[in-house]
């Protein structure tokens, strides 16, 4: 009697790899997509551009370009400005800005939703003016018309009392002109010009530079003659910084139109235009005489 082979034993043997067979390779997990900052930084380097060149052509300030390349969007001022900066920088360095914006939206809660026009009409009437506030313009016009009418009546009536009536008519003028003064409580006196007495007495053998942020905040970098950093930060509106060195002062100003420059006691005016990035160097002989 012939006993057959066990099918279970044959199945177990068939599961083992044949001798000399090559095992299938193990597939590595897919790597994550490159970050927005790394894509922009790599594209800028391939294009042979510096951060200053990108900033000048896109009007995005130097510290914000640095922050975006490090995937720090907190300095952009919000999602709206972050998307605009990403598009501008991407266009300059030659990459797809819309794809990077979509990647930004996916990481920060999605793109803004635009409400349909039909829904906007159902939100109720829009209040154009606040009727609780007195209309001082109308009151002032009425007061002036009344004064002019009174003076005209006195001139037409004639007689020896003309001068007396005219003098009496001039009395209400201060009250009429005083009324509009109450509607401009927010008016503020102009800011005094910055004093340059401190730099006017600067030593002749040194260069002294004073920067005053008059109109807005600007990023400022200052180096002395040896290349040592003297200042590298935002210069807030209303603040100033003074730098002195025996050889030279080198400056990079991110928003030139906001910064007023004084060199060796002389007023050179604004460093440039609003939003312009400028590089300036001053020595003890600057500015030239005449």
Backbone torsions as a table, in degrees:
resi	resn	phi	psi	omega
1	UNK	NA	129.3	-177.2
2	UNK	-96.8	127.8	179.6
3	UNK	-95.2	126.6	-178.8
4	UNK	-76.5	160.8	178.6
5	UNK	-73.7	146.2	179.5
6	UNK	-70.4	126.8	179.6
7	UNK	-65.6	-30.7	-180.0
8	UNK	-66.5	-38.5	179.9
9	UNK	-67.2	-36.4	179.1
10	UNK	-66.8	-37.6	179.9
11	UNK	-64.3	-41.3	179.5
12	UNK	-63.2	-38.0	-179.9
13	UNK	-68.7	-33.2	-177.6
14	UNK	-71.6	-20.8	179.1
15	UNK	-72.9	-25.7	-178.2
16	UNK	-73.9	142.2	179.5
17	UNK	-65.5	142.6	179.2
18	UNK	-66.5	153.2	-178.5
19	UNK	-65.5	128.5	-179.5
20	UNK	87.9	-4.7	-179.0
21	UNK	-73.8	147.5	-179.6
22	UNK	-94.0	122.9	-179.3
23	UNK	-67.7	149.9	178.4
24	UNK	-66.1	142.0	-179.7
25	UNK	-70.3	147.2	177.5
26	UNK	-84.4	124.7	-178.0
27	UNK	-75.2	129.5	178.5
28	UNK	-78.4	144.8	177.8
29	UNK	-62.7	146.6	-179.5
30	UNK	-65.6	140.1	179.5
31	UNK	-79.2	153.0	179.7
32	UNK	-70.1	152.9	178.7
33	UNK	-64.3	148.9	179.4
34	UNK	-64.0	148.4	-179.6
35	UNK	-72.1	162.6	-179.6
36	UNK	-60.3	-46.7	-177.6
37	UNK	-62.2	-41.5	-179.7
38	UNK	-67.7	-35.7	178.0
39	UNK	-64.4	-46.2	-178.9
40	UNK	-67.2	-40.3	-179.3
41	UNK	-64.8	-44.6	-179.6
42	UNK	-65.2	-39.5	179.4
43	UNK	-66.8	-36.7	178.2
44	UNK	-64.2	-42.2	179.8
45	UNK	-66.9	-38.6	177.3
46	UNK	-64.6	-33.6	179.7
47	UNK	-79.5	-6.6	179.2
48	UNK	72.0	31.0	-177.6
49	UNK	-107.3	148.7	173.5
50	UNK	-94.5	165.9	177.3
51	UNK	-62.5	-37.8	179.0
52	UNK	-62.6	-41.0	179.3
53	UNK	-65.6	-42.5	177.4
54	UNK	-62.4	-41.9	-179.6
55	UNK	-64.0	-42.3	-178.0
56	UNK	-64.5	-41.9	-175.1
57	UNK	-80.5	-26.4	-177.7
58	UNK	-101.6	-9.1	-177.0
59	UNK	64.5	18.0	173.0
60	UNK	-94.0	124.1	-172.4
61	UNK	-63.6	151.3	-174.0
62	UNK	-53.4	-49.6	-178.2
63	UNK	-63.6	-29.3	179.0
64	UNK	-73.0	-37.3	175.8
65	UNK	-61.4	-45.4	177.1
66	UNK	-58.4	-44.7	-177.5
67	UNK	-63.8	-42.2	-179.7
68	UNK	-64.7	-40.0	178.4
69	UNK	-65.9	-18.4	175.5
70	UNK	-99.9	13.2	-180.0
71	UNK	60.0	32.3	174.6
72	UNK	-108.4	103.0	-176.8
73	UNK	-99.4	7.6	-178.6
74	UNK	-67.6	-24.0	-177.7
75	UNK	-88.2	0.2	-178.2
76	UNK	-77.0	-20.6	-179.7
77	UNK	90.9	15.8	178.6
78	UNK	129.0	167.5	-177.1
79	UNK	-63.4	-37.8	-178.1
80	UNK	-59.9	-49.0	-179.2
81	UNK	-70.6	-34.2	179.0
82	UNK	-61.3	-43.0	179.1
83	UNK	-63.3	-42.3	179.4
84	UNK	-62.9	-42.4	179.0
85	UNK	-64.2	-41.1	-179.4
86	UNK	-63.0	-44.2	179.8
87	UNK	-62.3	-44.1	-176.6
88	UNK	-65.0	-45.6	-178.9
89	UNK	-66.8	-41.3	179.8
90	UNK	-62.0	-41.4	178.6
91	UNK	-62.8	-37.0	-178.9
92	UNK	-70.0	-40.5	-175.2
93	UNK	-92.4	-2.9	172.0
94	UNK	86.5	37.3	175.2
95	UNK	-124.3	170.4	-177.0
96	UNK	-77.1	103.8	-178.2
97	UNK	-68.8	-36.1	-178.0
98	UNK	-66.0	-36.9	177.7
99	UNK	-64.8	-39.8	178.7
100	UNK	-68.8	-36.7	177.0
101	UNK	-64.5	-40.9	176.8
102	UNK	-62.1	-38.9	176.8
103	UNK	-65.5	-37.9	177.3
104	UNK	-64.6	-44.1	-179.1
105	UNK	-63.9	-38.5	179.6
106	UNK	-64.3	-31.7	-178.4
107	UNK	-88.3	-15.8	-175.2
108	UNK	-123.8	31.1	171.2
109	UNK	95.9	7.7	175.3
110	UNK	92.6	167.4	-178.9
111	UNK	-73.6	154.9	179.2
112	UNK	-65.2	140.9	-178.8
113	UNK	-92.7	126.1	178.4
114	UNK	-91.5	124.2	-179.2
115	UNK	-73.9	134.2	179.4
116	UNK	-59.2	151.4	-176.5
117	UNK	-62.0	-35.2	-179.9
118	UNK	-61.8	-35.5	178.6
119	UNK	-72.3	-30.7	179.7
120	UNK	-65.1	-29.4	-179.0
121	UNK	-75.4	-16.0	-177.4
122	UNK	-95.3	6.3	-176.6
123	UNK	-83.4	-0.8	177.6
124	UNK	103.2	166.2	-178.9
125	UNK	-67.2	145.7	178.1
126	UNK	-92.3	128.7	-179.5
127	UNK	-81.9	114.1	-175.1
128	UNK	-80.2	-47.9	-176.6
129	UNK	-130.3	158.4	176.5
130	UNK	-97.4	104.7	-175.3
131	UNK	-74.9	-8.8	179.4
132	UNK	-74.2	-21.4	-179.5
133	UNK	-83.6	138.7	179.5
134	UNK	-68.1	145.1	178.9
135	UNK	-87.2	88.6	-175.7
136	UNK	-69.1	-27.9	179.4
137	UNK	-63.8	-45.7	178.7
138	UNK	-63.4	-41.7	-179.8
139	UNK	-62.2	-40.7	-179.7
140	UNK	-65.7	-41.2	179.2
141	UNK	-63.7	-42.5	179.0
142	UNK	-62.9	-40.2	-180.0
143	UNK	-64.7	-41.4	179.6
144	UNK	-66.5	-41.5	178.4
145	UNK	-61.5	-39.9	179.5
146	UNK	-63.8	-42.1	-179.5
147	UNK	-65.6	-44.4	179.8
148	UNK	-63.3	-40.1	178.2
149	UNK	-63.4	-39.7	179.1
150	UNK	-65.0	-42.7	179.1
151	UNK	-65.1	-40.9	178.5
152	UNK	-64.0	-38.2	178.6
153	UNK	-63.3	-41.9	-179.2
154	UNK	-67.0	-36.3	179.3
155	UNK	-68.4	-38.3	-179.1
156	UNK	-71.4	-37.6	-177.9
157	UNK	-65.5	-29.4	176.9
158	UNK	63.4	-160.1	178.9
159	UNK	89.6	170.2	-178.1
160	UNK	-67.3	-17.0	-178.1
161	UNK	-85.8	7.6	-176.3
162	UNK	-59.6	-47.9	-177.6
163	UNK	-66.2	-37.1	179.5
164	UNK	-65.9	-41.7	-179.8
165	UNK	-66.7	-40.1	178.5
166	UNK	-63.4	-38.8	178.5
167	UNK	-66.1	-39.4	178.1
168	UNK	-66.7	-35.8	-179.0
169	UNK	-68.0	-24.5	-179.5
170	UNK	-75.6	-13.3	-177.5
171	UNK	-64.7	-41.3	-178.5
172	UNK	-69.0	-12.0	-175.5
173	UNK	-55.7	-43.9	179.6
174	UNK	-60.5	-39.5	-179.0
175	UNK	-67.1	-36.3	178.8
176	UNK	-66.3	-39.9	-179.8
177	UNK	-77.6	-21.6	-179.6
178	UNK	-75.5	-25.0	-177.5
179	UNK	-59.8	-47.0	-179.1
180	UNK	-64.4	-21.6	-177.0
181	UNK	-64.0	-25.2	-178.2
182	UNK	-77.5	-12.9	-177.4
183	UNK	-96.6	4.2	178.5
184	UNK	-124.7	54.6	179.9
185	UNK	-70.1	-19.0	-176.9
186	UNK	-83.5	-6.7	180.0
187	UNK	-64.5	133.1	-178.5
188	UNK	-121.2	144.2	177.8
189	UNK	-64.9	148.7	179.9
190	UNK	-61.5	144.8	-179.1
191	UNK	-65.9	136.4	179.6
192	UNK	-65.0	147.7	178.9
193	UNK	-64.9	141.5	-178.6
194	UNK	-63.4	138.8	179.7
195	UNK	-78.1	136.4	179.0
196	UNK	-115.5	21.4	-179.4
197	UNK	-61.3	-35.2	-176.9
198	UNK	-66.9	-36.8	-178.2
199	UNK	-91.2	-13.5	178.3
200	UNK	-65.5	-29.3	-179.6
201	UNK	-96.7	22.5	-178.9
202	UNK	-65.6	146.7	179.3
203	UNK	-59.9	141.4	-176.9
204	UNK	-69.3	-23.9	-177.6
205	UNK	-90.5	10.6	178.7
206	UNK	-131.3	163.7	173.5
207	UNK	-106.5	131.8	-179.5
208	UNK	-125.1	122.9	-178.2
209	UNK	-122.2	130.0	176.4
210	UNK	-119.9	128.7	178.3
211	UNK	-112.6	132.0	179.6
212	UNK	-125.5	120.0	176.7
213	UNK	-82.3	95.0	-174.1
214	UNK	-88.3	-45.1	-170.4
215	UNK	-98.3	-27.7	-173.6
216	UNK	-166.0	177.0	176.1
217	UNK	-82.5	143.6	179.0
218	UNK	-141.9	143.9	173.3
219	UNK	-79.7	135.0	-175.4
220	UNK	-133.7	136.4	171.4
221	UNK	-124.0	131.6	-179.3
222	UNK	-130.8	130.1	177.8
223	UNK	-122.0	145.2	177.0
224	UNK	-86.5	-173.4	-176.6
225	UNK	-64.8	-22.8	179.1
226	UNK	-92.2	3.3	-179.3
227	UNK	84.7	10.1	179.9
228	UNK	-82.2	138.5	-179.3
229	UNK	-73.8	124.9	176.1
230	UNK	-96.8	-31.4	-177.7
231	UNK	-162.0	136.9	177.0
232	UNK	-154.2	90.2	-175.2
233	UNK	-170.2	179.8	172.7
234	UNK	-77.1	136.1	172.6
235	UNK	-102.4	104.1	-174.5
236	UNK	-69.4	155.4	179.8
237	UNK	-58.1	133.6	-179.0
238	UNK	89.0	-7.0	179.9
239	UNK	-99.1	163.9	178.6
240	UNK	-144.4	160.7	177.1
241	UNK	-140.4	140.5	178.7
242	UNK	-122.7	134.1	-177.7
243	UNK	-127.3	138.9	-179.5
244	UNK	-134.8	138.4	178.4
245	UNK	-155.8	147.8	179.2
246	UNK	-67.3	-24.9	-173.6
247	UNK	-107.4	-64.0	-175.6
248	UNK	-161.6	162.6	173.8
249	UNK	-126.1	123.8	178.0
250	UNK	-108.2	131.4	-174.5
251	UNK	-123.8	146.5	165.5
252	UNK	-127.2	119.6	-176.6
253	UNK	-117.2	122.2	-174.3
254	UNK	-78.8	-26.8	178.9
255	UNK	-132.6	81.2	-167.6
256	UNK	-62.5	-31.7	-177.3
257	UNK	-69.2	-17.5	-177.7
258	UNK	-90.7	-9.9	-171.1
259	UNK	-113.4	128.0	175.6
260	UNK	-95.6	137.5	-172.9
261	UNK	-116.8	131.7	172.2
262	UNK	-122.3	125.8	-177.5
263	UNK	-124.1	121.9	178.9
264	UNK	50.3	41.1	175.8
265	UNK	84.8	3.0	-178.4
266	UNK	-112.8	138.3	-178.6
267	UNK	-81.7	114.5	179.5
268	UNK	-100.1	2.1	178.6
269	UNK	77.4	-163.0	-179.5
270	UNK	-66.0	148.0	-178.1
271	UNK	-71.1	-19.5	-179.7
272	UNK	173.7	-150.9	-178.9
273	UNK	-92.1	162.4	177.8
274	UNK	-60.6	130.7	179.1
275	UNK	79.1	-4.0	-177.9
276	UNK	-81.5	139.7	175.1
277	UNK	-97.4	122.5	-177.5
278	UNK	-124.3	149.9	175.1
279	UNK	-116.0	121.5	-174.8
280	UNK	-127.4	145.2	176.3
281	UNK	-134.9	131.5	-178.8
282	UNK	-129.5	144.3	179.4
283	UNK	-123.0	173.8	-179.2
284	UNK	-59.3	-23.6	-179.1
285	UNK	-87.1	-0.6	-177.9
286	UNK	-90.8	150.3	-14.3
287	UNK	-74.3	158.9	-177.2
288	UNK	-63.3	146.4	-178.8
289	UNK	-62.6	143.7	179.1
290	UNK	87.7	NA	NA
